[in-house]
Amino acid sequence: TSTPPSLKLTKIENGVEKYLNEEERQNAMNEYYKKLDD
């Protein structure tokens, strides 16, 4: 699966930008596609 460019794969934690782990990335993509379906 290719990640949509508009989807951020990082999160800000304690002022530090971190990459999402695999599980978080999957969740983010699921949320993203749910929004597209609306």
Buried (B, 14 or more C-beta within 10 A) or exposed (E): EEEEEEEEEEEEEEEEEEEBEEEEBEEBBEEBEEEEEE
